[in-house]
Amino acid sequence: MREVREHAAVAIDRVRRGLRPPGDTLSGLNRAQRAAPAVRALAWDGVAVTAVPRRDGPPGARLAAVLAEAVAELLTDPAVTTVRECAADDCVMLFLPAHPRRRWCSAARCGNRARVARHYRRHRAPDSAL
C-alpha cells in the first residue's frame, strides 16, 4: 500500500502539472493492479445473470490494486489538471474542486479551522500578547 501511495503521489503531482510521470511510477501502479486482477464474476440471482466485480489474491494486494486502479482512472481523466493542494498549512491532502474558488480539501475540517483562526486574529484584544 505504501508503495502504491508513493507512486500515486508522484504520478498525480506530475500529471496535474502537465508533466510526464516517471516510467517506474507507472510501472509500479500497473504491477499493483496485476497483483490482484479484477474479474467480473457471473452469478444467477434467481431472475437474471449478474456480473459483480471481484478481485482474487491476498487482502493487501486486493486493496493496493483497488487504489492503483482508482489512481489510473484519475490520471486518465482530463480533470486531473484541476487537482489542487489543500490551502491549510498543516494539511497534505489533494482534492478535485467542485467550485473554482474552493481552497480546502474539506470545508468542515480545514476550511473551518482557517476561518476560526482568521476570526481569532481579527478579534483578538491588542493587549492579549502580554
PAKOL-950694 format. One record per atom (N, C-alpha, C): residue number from 1; residue in one letter; atom name; x, y, z. Coordinates in pm, 1 decimal. Atoms other than C-alpha are relative to their C-alpha. Layout:
<recs>
- seq;type;atom;xx;yy;zz
- NUM;A;CA;X;Y;Z
...
</recs>
This chain:
<recs>
- seq;type;atom;xx;yy;zz
- 1;M;N;81.9;-119.5;0.0
- 1;M;CA;0.0;0.0;0.0
- 1;M;C;86.5;126.2;0.0
- 2;R;N;-86.4;-119.3;-5.4
- 2;R;CA;279.1;244.7;85.6
- 2;R;C;63.8;27.5;-134.7
- 3;E;N;-62.2;-16.8;131.0
- 3;E;CA;447.7;182.6;-246.4
- 3;E;C;-99.9;57.8;-100.0
- 4;V;N;103.5;-51.6;90.6
- 4;V;CA;121.7;242.1;-434.5
- 4;V;C;-28.7;145.8;33.0
- 5;R;N;25.7;-138.6;-41.1
- 5;R;CA;59.7;558.2;-231.8
- 5;R;C;111.6;92.4;-48.5
- 6;E;N;-112.5;-82.1;46.2
- 6;E;CA;407.7;689.2;-315.0
- 6;E;C;-3.5;17.6;-151.9
- 7;H;N;11.2;-10.0;145.5
- 7;H;CA;366.6;608.0;-684.7
- 7;H;C;-114.8;92.2;-38.5
- 8;A;N;116.8;-83.7;29.0
- 8;A;CA;23.7;772.2;-681.6
- 8;A;C;32.7;147.3;20.5
- 9;A;N;-33.2;-140.1;-29.5
- 9;A;CA;156.2;1091.8;-521.7
- 9;A;C;88.2;59.7;-108.8
- 10;V;N;-91.6;-49.9;103.4
- 10;V;CA;437.2;1127.0;-775.0
- 10;V;C;-73.7;16.9;-132.2
- 11;A;N;69.6;-3.9;129.2
- 11;A;CA;218.3;1044.9;-1076.4
- 11;A;C;-102.6;112.6;-4.5
- 12;I;N;102.7;-104.6;-1.5
- 12;I;CA;-66.7;1275.6;-975.2
- 12;I;C;64.5;137.8;-1.0
- 13;D;N;-67.3;-129.5;-2.0
- 13;D;CA;169.6;1561.3;-894.3
- 13;D;C;52.8;37.1;-137.7
- 14;R;N;-57.1;-29.0;131.8
- 14;R;CA;342.4;1534.7;-1231.4
- 14;R;C;-109.5;25.2;-104.0
- 15;V;N;102.5;-10.3;103.8
- 15;V;CA;31.1;1481.5;-1446.0
- 15;V;C;-86.2;124.2;19.4
- 16;R;N;84.7;-119.2;-20.9
- 16;R;CA;-170.1;1760.3;-1282.2
- 16;R;C;70.3;127.7;-43.5
- 17;R;N;-76.5;-115.5;47.3
- 17;R;CA;110.8;1999.0;-1379.5
- 17;R;C;35.2;-12.2;-147.3
- 18;G;N;-22.7;16.6;142.9
- 18;G;CA;112.8;1869.2;-1736.4
- 18;G;C;133.2;-63.5;-33.7
- 19;L;N;-130.2;63.3;20.4
- 19;L;CA;437.8;1676.5;-1693.1
- 19;L;C;-14.6;-151.8;-8.6
- 20;R;N;0.3;145.9;13.7
- 20;R;CA;519.3;1316.0;-1779.6
- 20;R;C;41.9;-63.6;132.0
- 21;P;N;-42.2;69.5;-122.5
- 21;P;CA;525.8;1084.9;-1476.8
- 21;P;C;115.7;-94.7;-30.9
- 22;P;N;-110.3;92.7;22.0
- 22;P;CA;838.0;870.8;-1432.9
- 22;P;C;-52.1;-138.7;-39.5
- 23;G;N;40.3;133.2;46.9
- 23;G;CA;819.8;532.1;-1605.3
- 23;G;C;-12.9;-101.2;112.1
- 24;D;N;8.1;96.4;-110.0
- 24;D;CA;889.0;341.3;-1283.2
- 24;D;C;-124.7;22.0;85.1
- 25;T;N;122.8;-29.2;-73.7
- 25;T;CA;591.2;514.6;-1122.2
- 25;T;C;-118.7;-68.2;-66.3
- 26;L;N;109.5;64.7;72.5
- 26;L;CA;352.6;396.9;-1392.2
- 26;L;C;13.2;-151.8;6.8
- 27;S;N;-22.5;145.0;-10.1
- 27;S;CA;511.2;50.2;-1384.7
- 27;S;C;-43.1;-52.0;136.6
- 28;G;N;39.6;40.2;-135.0
- 28;G;CA;457.6;33.0;-1008.3
- 28;G;C;-150.8;-7.5;15.5
- 29;L;N;146.0;1.9;-5.9
- 29;L;CA;89.6;121.7;-1043.6
- 29;L;C;-55.7;-116.3;-81.3
- 30;N;N;43.8;114.8;81.7
- 30;N;CA;48.7;-135.5;-1321.9
- 30;N;C;25.6;-131.3;72.0
- 31;R;N;-35.3;121.1;-74.1
- 31;R;CA;223.3;-400.1;-1110.7
- 31;R;C;-102.1;-26.6;110.9
- 32;A;N;96.9;15.5;-109.2
- 32;A;CA;-15.2;-336.1;-821.6
- 32;A;C;-134.8;-48.0;-53.5
- 33;Q;N;127.0;44.4;58.1
- 33;Q;CA;-317.6;-378.1;-1048.5
- 33;Q;C;7.2;-146.0;-44.2
- 34;R;N;-15.3;138.8;46.5
- 34;R;CA;-182.4;-703.4;-1194.7
- 34;R;C;8.4;-98.8;115.7
- 35;A;N;-14.6;89.5;-114.8
- 35;A;CA;-116.3;-846.3;-847.0
- 35;A;C;-133.8;-55.7;46.4
- 36;A;N;134.1;45.8;-36.5
- 36;A;CA;-492.2;-877.6;-790.0
- 36;A;C;-95.7;45.0;-109.8
- 37;P;N;82.7;-43.2;113.3
- 37;P;CA;-668.9;-860.2;-1126.3
- 37;P;C;-149.9;-5.0;31.0
- 38;A;N;145.5;-4.7;-17.8
- 38;A;CA;-1036.4;-769.2;-1138.9
- 38;A;C;-66.2;-95.9;-99.2
- 39;V;N;76.3;94.1;81.7
- 39;V;CA;-1278.2;-1030.6;-1271.3
- 39;V;C;-147.3;29.5;23.7
- 40;R;N;144.9;-16.2;-16.1
- 40;R;CA;-1649.8;-991.9;-1337.5
- 40;R;C;-58.3;-138.8;23.3
- 41;A;N;53.1;131.0;-37.3
- 41;A;CA;-1790.7;-1290.3;-1152.5
- 41;A;C;-148.5;-7.6;-37.1
- 42;L;N;138.1;17.1;43.7
- 42;L;CA;-2111.2;-1415.5;-1312.5
- 42;L;C;-75.3;-88.9;98.1
- 43;A;N;84.7;77.2;-91.1
- 43;A;CA;-2396.2;-1544.3;-1098.0
- 43;A;C;-145.6;13.6;-43.2
- 44;W;N;144.5;-3.2;25.6
- 44;W;CA;-2766.2;-1622.3;-1124.6
- 44;W;C;-66.1;44.4;128.2
- 45;D;N;65.5;-50.8;-120.8
- 45;D;CA;-2977.9;-1420.4;-880.9
- 45;D;C;-144.1;-48.7;13.7
- 46;G;N;136.1;52.3;-5.1
- 46;G;CA;-3297.7;-1617.8;-943.4
- 46;G;C;-87.8;57.0;-108.8
- 47;V;N;76.4;-65.9;105.4
- 47;V;CA;-3419.0;-1382.5;-1214.4
- 47;V;C;87.1;24.1;-123.8
- 48;A;N;-88.4;-35.6;111.7
- 48;A;CA;-3122.2;-1282.2;-1426.3
- 48;A;C;144.7;-28.9;36.6
- 49;V;N;-143.8;13.6;-22.5
- 49;V;CA;-2748.3;-1319.9;-1466.9
- 49;V;C;54.0;135.6;43.8
- 50;T;N;-64.2;-122.5;-47.6
- 50;T;CA;-2549.4;-1063.2;-1272.1
- 50;T;C;151.1;-13.3;-16.3
- 51;A;N;-146.1;-3.7;9.0
- 51;A;CA;-2186.4;-962.0;-1307.9
- 51;A;C;51.1;92.8;108.3
- 52;V;N;-50.1;-76.5;-113.5
- 52;V;CA;-2015.1;-849.7;-990.0
- 52;V;C;152.8;5.4;-7.4
- 53;P;N;-146.5;-8.9;0.8
- 53;P;CA;-1657.3;-714.4;-994.7
- 53;P;C;58.9;-66.6;124.4
- 54;R;N;-63.2;70.2;-111.0
- 54;R;CA;-1430.0;-928.9;-779.5
- 54;R;C;149.2;-10.7;-28.6
- 55;R;N;-145.5;12.7;13.5
- 55;R;CA;-1055.9;-943.4;-717.6
- 55;R;C;45.4;-123.8;76.6
- 56;D;N;-61.6;113.6;-67.6
- 56;D;CA;-854.4;-1250.6;-630.9
- 56;D;C;133.8;43.2;56.7
- 57;G;N;-130.0;-28.9;-59.2
- 57;G;CA;-543.8;-1251.6;-416.9
- 57;G;C;-12.3;32.7;147.1
- 58;P;N;1.8;-33.9;-142.9
- 58;P;CA;-443.8;-1168.2;-60.9
- 58;P;C;-60.9;138.7;23.6
- 59;P;N;67.7;-129.0;-28.0
- 59;P;CA;-625.7;-878.1;110.4
- 59;P;C;84.8;123.5;-29.4
- 60;G;N;-85.5;-116.6;24.7
- 60;G;CA;-328.5;-638.9;93.4
- 60;G;C;16.6;28.9;-148.1
- 61;A;N;-14.8;-16.5;145.4
- 61;A;CA;-279.7;-699.3;-278.3
- 61;A;C;-129.2;49.7;-62.2
- 62;R;N;130.0;-46.8;52.7
- 62;R;CA;-652.0;-651.6;-342.9
- 62;R;C;-19.6;147.6;29.5
- 63;L;N;14.7;-140.9;-37.6
- 63;L;CA;-654.6;-322.1;-154.2
- 63;L;C;92.2;88.5;-82.8
- 64;A;N;-95.0;-76.9;80.9
- 64;A;CA;-342.3;-198.3;-334.5
- 64;A;C;-46.6;8.4;-144.5
- 65;A;N;48.8;0.6;138.7
- 65;A;CA;-494.8;-297.9;-669.4
- 65;A;C;-117.0;95.3;-17.8
- 66;V;N;114.4;-92.8;7.4
- 66;V;CA;-815.5;-105.9;-597.7
- 66;V;C;50.1;144.1;0.5
- 67;L;N;-56.1;-135.6;-4.2
- 67;L;CA;-612.6;204.1;-505.9
- 67;L;C;70.3;33.6;-131.0
- 68;A;N;-71.4;-24.0;125.8
- 68;A;CA;-390.9;169.3;-814.3
- 68;A;C;-98.0;20.2;-115.3
- 69;E;N;101.4;-16.8;104.9
- 69;E;CA;-699.8;132.4;-1033.2
- 69;E;C;-66.9;137.0;9.7
- 70;A;N;58.9;-132.7;-18.2
- 70;A;CA;-853.7;448.2;-883.8
- 70;A;C;96.5;108.6;-47.0
- 71;V;N;-100.9;-96.3;45.9
- 71;V;CA;-528.6;634.8;-948.8
- 71;V;C;5.5;0.6;-152.0
- 72;A;N;-1.8;9.9;146.2
- 72;A;CA;-528.2;507.2;-1308.0
- 72;A;C;-118.9;74.9;-60.4
- 73;E;N;118.0;-71.8;49.4
- 73;E;CA;-881.2;640.2;-1355.4
- 73;E;C;19.4;150.5;10.7
- 74;L;N;-23.6;-143.1;-17.1
- 74;L;CA;-781.7;981.4;-1216.2
- 74;L;C;104.3;50.6;-99.2
- 75;L;N;-105.9;-43.8;90.0
- 75;L;CA;-462.6;1001.8;-1423.6
- 75;L;C;-46.9;11.7;-144.3
- 76;T;N;49.4;-2.9;138.0
- 76;T;CA;-656.9;937.1;-1745.1
- 76;T;C;-118.4;93.8;-16.9
- 77;D;N;112.7;-93.6;5.2
- 77;D;CA;-934.1;1184.8;-1658.9
- 77;D;C;54.4;141.0;-27.7
- 78;P;N;-47.1;-137.2;26.4
- 78;P;CA;-890.1;1535.2;-1809.9
- 78;P;C;-6.7;91.5;122.9
- 79;A;N;12.3;-82.1;-120.7
- 79;A;CA;-993.5;1675.5;-1469.7
- 79;A;C;123.4;-6.5;89.0
- 80;V;N;-119.8;12.1;-83.7
- 80;V;CA;-657.3;1565.6;-1324.8
- 80;V;C;78.6;130.9;3.9
- 81;T;N;-73.0;-127.0;0.9
- 81;T;CA;-515.6;1904.8;-1426.1
- 81;T;C;-58.7;101.8;96.8
- 82;T;N;61.5;-92.1;-95.7
- 82;T;CA;-755.5;2071.9;-1180.7
- 82;T;C;21.1;-43.2;144.9
- 83;V;N;-28.1;45.5;-136.3
- 83;V;CA;-638.1;1870.0;-877.8
- 83;V;C;80.3;108.0;71.0
- 84;R;N;-67.6;-104.3;-79.0
- 84;R;CA;-528.1;2111.3;-603.4
- 84;R;C;48.8;-53.9;132.2
- 85;E;N;-45.7;27.0;-135.8
- 85;E;CA;-337.5;2101.3;-279.1
- 85;E;C;-85.9;81.9;95.5
- 86;C;N;76.8;-71.3;-101.6
- 86;C;CA;-531.1;2198.2;32.3
- 86;C;C;80.3;121.6;45.7
- 87;A;N;-65.3;-124.2;-39.9
- 87;A;CA;-453.9;2556.7;138.0
- 87;A;C;32.5;5.9;148.8
- 88;A;N;-31.4;1.9;-142.9
- 88;A;CA;-436.3;2465.0;507.7
- 88;A;C;147.6;-31.6;19.2
- 89;D;N;-144.2;14.8;-22.2
- 89;D;CA;-79.8;2489.3;640.1
- 89;D;C;39.6;-141.0;42.2
- 90;D;N;-36.3;130.0;-55.5
- 90;D;CA;-87.7;2152.7;816.3
- 90;D;C;-67.0;-117.4;-71.2
- 91;C;N;70.4;105.2;72.9
- 91;C;CA;-274.8;1951.1;551.5
- 91;C;C;77.4;-38.3;-126.1
- 92;V;N;-70.4;49.0;118.5
- 92;V;CA;-122.4;1735.6;276.7
- 92;V;C;-96.5;-58.6;-103.3
- 93;M;N;100.0;60.0;87.8
- 93;M;CA;-447.5;1635.9;106.1
- 93;M;C;-7.1;72.0;-134.8
- 94;L;N;31.3;-51.6;132.9
- 94;L;CA;-521.3;1681.4;-263.6
- 94;L;C;-148.9;-16.5;-20.6
- 95;F;N;143.8;12.5;25.1
- 95;F;CA;-872.4;1735.1;-395.3
- 95;F;C;-34.1;50.7;-138.3
- 96;L;N;56.8;-51.6;124.8
- 96;L;CA;-1076.9;1791.0;-709.2
- 96;L;C;-102.9;104.2;38.5
- 97;P;N;94.2;-104.4;-43.2
- 97;P;CA;-1250.5;2126.3;-658.5
- 97;P;C;-131.9;-6.6;-76.6
- 98;A;N;132.2;-4.8;61.0
- 98;A;CA;-1623.3;2132.9;-722.2
- 98;A;C;-32.8;142.3;-44.9
- 99;H;N;19.9;-141.5;31.6
- 99;H;CA;-1604.7;2513.2;-744.1
- 99;H;C;137.2;62.6;-21.0
- 100;P;N;-132.9;-56.5;28.7
- 100;P;CA;-1319.2;2723.8;-889.3
- 100;P;C;63.8;75.7;116.8
- 101;R;N;-55.5;-75.7;-113.0
- 101;R;CA;-1279.0;2921.3;-564.8
- 101;R;C;30.9;-87.4;121.4
- 102;R;N;-23.4;88.8;-114.1
- 102;R;CA;-1252.7;2616.7;-337.4
- 102;R;C;149.6;-6.8;30.3
- 103;R;N;-139.5;-3.6;-42.6
- 103;R;CA;-928.9;2623.2;-135.1
- 103;R;C;38.9;-115.3;91.1
- 104;W;N;-30.2;102.4;-99.6
- 104;W;CA;-957.3;2342.1;119.0
- 104;W;C;-55.0;-135.4;-42.1
- 105;C;N;45.4;134.8;31.4
- 105;C;CA;-991.1;1965.9;94.0
- 105;C;C;-137.7;-24.6;60.4
- 106;S;N;127.3;16.2;-69.0
- 106;S;CA;-1280.2;1983.0;338.9
- 106;S;C;-37.6;132.5;65.2
- 107;A;N;45.5;-125.0;-61.4
- 107;A;CA;-1478.9;2292.1;428.8
- 107;A;C;-25.5;-20.9;148.9
- 108;A;N;30.5;28.2;-139.8
- 108;A;CA;-1580.8;2123.6;755.0
- 108;A;C;126.0;-13.1;84.9
- 109;R;N;-122.3;19.9;-77.5
- 109;R;CA;-1224.5;2039.9;860.1
- 109;R;C;96.7;116.9;-18.6
- 110;C;N;-104.4;-100.8;23.6
- 110;C;CA;-956.8;2260.8;706.0
- 110;C;C;-57.8;140.6;-18.4
- 111;G;N;61.6;-131.0;23.1
- 111;G;CA;-1184.2;2542.8;591.6
- 111;G;C;-47.8;63.4;128.7
- 112;N;N;50.5;-52.5;-125.9
- 112;N;CA;-1348.1;2579.5;930.5
- 112;N;C;114.9;43.4;90.5
- 113;R;N;-114.2;-37.9;-83.8
- 113;R;CA;-1012.1;2580.9;1111.9
- 113;R;C;63.5;129.0;-49.1
- 114;A;N;-58.4;-123.0;55.5
- 114;A;CA;-880.6;2850.6;876.6
- 114;A;C;-88.7;120.4;31.2
- 115;R;N;91.4;-111.1;-30.6
- 115;R;CA;-1191.6;3065.4;926.1
- 115;R;C;3.3;36.0;147.9
- 116;V;N;-7.5;-26.5;-144.2
- 116;V;CA;-1174.8;3028.2;1304.6
- 116;V;C;130.6;72.8;33.0
- 117;A;N;-129.1;-66.2;-25.2
- 117;A;CA;-805.3;3124.6;1304.5
- 117;A;C;-3.3;144.1;-49.6
- 118;R;N;10.3;-135.7;53.5
- 118;R;CA;-877.7;3427.9;1083.4
- 118;R;C;-87.0;86.5;91.2
- 119;H;N;88.1;-73.6;-91.6
- 119;H;CA;-1163.6;3532.6;1313.3
- 119;H;C;74.9;34.4;129.0
- 120;Y;N;-74.7;-22.7;-122.2
- 120;Y;CA;-938.8;3493.8;1617.6
- 120;Y;C;102.4;112.0;-18.3
- 121;R;N;-100.6;-104.6;25.9
- 121;R;CA;-664.5;3709.3;1460.2
- 121;R;C;-65.3;137.5;-8.7
- 122;R;N;68.3;-129.7;16.5
- 122;R;CA;-915.1;3985.0;1373.9
- 122;R;C;-56.2;53.1;130.6
- 123;H;N;71.2;-42.8;-120.6
- 123;H;CA;-1090.0;3992.0;1709.9
- 123;H;C;80.2;-15.0;128.6
- 124;R;N;-85.1;15.3;-117.1
- 124;R;CA;-800.1;3927.8;1944.1
- 124;R;C;24.8;138.4;59.6
- 125;A;N;-24.2;-128.6;-68.3
- 125;A;CA;-755.9;4204.2;2200.6
- 125;A;C;145.8;41.0;-20.7
- 126;P;N;-136.9;-46.1;23.9
- 126;P;CA;-445.3;4419.8;2130.7
- 126;P;C;96.4;-28.9;115.3
- 127;D;N;-88.4;22.4;-112.8
- 127;D;CA;-308.9;4367.1;2483.0
- 127;D;C;9.3;-148.4;37.3
- 128;S;N;-2.8;141.8;-34.6
- 128;S;CA;-351.0;3987.2;2471.0
- 128;S;C;139.6;-60.5;-12.1
- 129;A;N;-136.1;50.5;15.1
- 129;A;CA;17.7;3947.8;2387.1
- 129;A;C;78.4;10.8;131.6
- 130;L;N;-70.4;-17.9;-129.4
- 130;L;CA;111.3;4042.6;2746.9
- 130;L;C;6.2;-123.1;78.3
</recs>
